[in-house]
Amino acid sequence: MRNQILQQIITALGLRNSFFLREIDIQIYLANYFINSNLYDNVFIEYHIPSNLIPNYQWGDNIYIDIVLEKNGIFYPIEIKYKTQTQVLPLLIFGNNINVTLGQQGASNIGCYDFWKDIKRIELFEQTFNNVDRGIVLFISNDPIYQVPPGNQNVGYAQFSIHQNRIIPINSFLNWNGNLAIANGRPPITTNYNYNINWNPLINIPNHHYILI
């Protein structure tokens, strides 16, 4: 089922021919796609889990999963991130095409960490709950900096880099290379699986690429 969900997301993204303005636009678009497929018993958005149900959870009290799919009593969590740089794009507003500007989010070091945080959360859901299968993380960006390896491997975020073709072996320990300031509230992460980072273009949305893992 997980492979089928991955393929559905790839198909849905390939069919999209208008821009996403916010992360919630991606969430709603995919949730509607899943609902209209009639393949799932339930499609949840902003699925809440009290953090005290997950032993040693390190990122605060509130957990809201972007999308959770249920099929035959098995649950598949999906986390979504959308990191942008400034880009002028057309938007249909009340029947008129108007140019709007995507915001400049910056802080790609934190964006990289947020990706691995979502990966770890997905792993924790599967590890903690017997009826949760391995989930999925979708990361979309129009900022090419994410696809490029850091020039200095000792820079704080280097271990969290999500550059093209990066391979993360199972049980990798990712930390901030001693950069204690940025590490505050962002603890190290140990992965439960192997991960291969592969960026793919959103074929109908200029300058946008995604990781699906």
C-alpha positions, -999 to +999 in steps of 0.1 A: +000+000+000+028+024+008+042+021-027+008+027-041+005+059-020+039+071-033+028+065-069-004+084-062+015+114-049+038+113-079+008+112-103-010+140-084+020+163-085+024+156-122-012+166-129-009+199-110-006+228-134-010+257-110+013+270-083+011+263-046+012+294-025+014+278+009+020+244+025-017+240+033-025+243-005-004+211-010-021+194+020-056+201+007-048+193-029-034+158-019-061+151+006-088+158-021-069+136-045-068+107-020-105+112-012-115+112-049-095+080-055-120+061-033-092+038-022-092+047+015-115+041+044-106+075+059-085+105+049-076+127+079-059+161+079-042+177+109-043+144+127-036+150+164-015+128+186-008+138+222+030+138+224+030+120+258+020+088+239+054+088+222+082+079+246+110+106+248+094+128+221+116+158+219+097+185+199+070+199+222+035+189+232+014+192+201+017+167+172-004+174+141+002+151+111-005+168+078-024+138+063-032+103+076-047+076+053-065+047+068-070+014+049-082-019+066-073-006+100-037+004+090-027+040+091-002+058+068+010+092+080+022+118+055+042+149+064+046+178+040+071+207+039+071+236+014+101+259+015+102+289-009+123+317-022+110+348-039+093+340-072+067+360-091+039+337-103+004+340-118-026+333-096-063+332-108-081+356-085-119+359-091-114+350-127-084+372-134-048+362-137-028+384-112+009+382-105+017+375-069+050+368-052+061+337-032+077+347+001+114+344+008+117+320+037+155+317+038+171+297+067+177+267+046+197+252+074+166+250+095+146+238+064+170+209+061+166+201+098+128+202+094+130+176+067+149+152+089+126+160+119+096+149+098+115+118+088+121+110+125+085+117+134+073+093+107+097+067+121+084+073+157+048+069+147+055+035+131+077+025+161+051+035+187+018+023+173+012-012+161-014-003+135+008+025+119+028+015+088+058+033+075+048+068+065+059+093+038+076+127+037+071+152+009+094+182+007+088+208-021+109+238-028+117+264-055+150+272-038+179+255-055+202+258-025+186+227-010+198+206-039+235+216-035+259+201-009+274+225+016+307+239+006+321+233+041+314+199+056+321+213+091+293+240+088+266+235+114+239+221+092+261+199+070+249+166+085+213+176+079+219+185+042+193+172+017+214+177-014+209+157-046+221+120-045+229+121-008+228+087+009+220+083+046+227+048+059+206+032+085+213+043+121+230+075+110+234+101+137+228+136+125+239+166+146+249+202+144+287+198+143+290+215+177+269+246+167+251+249+200+231+280+193+211+266+165+209+232+182+187+247+209+153+230+206+166+210+176+181+178+190+202+153+171+184+127+150+192+090+145+176+074+115+159+040+115+162+034+077+184+040+048+175+071+028+185+082-007+178+119-015+165+123-050+151+157-062+125+155-090+110+184-110+073+194-107+069+192-144+041+218-147+053+243-121+085+262-131+115+261-107+099+237-083+114+203-073+105+178-046+118+149-025+094+121-019+106+095+006 
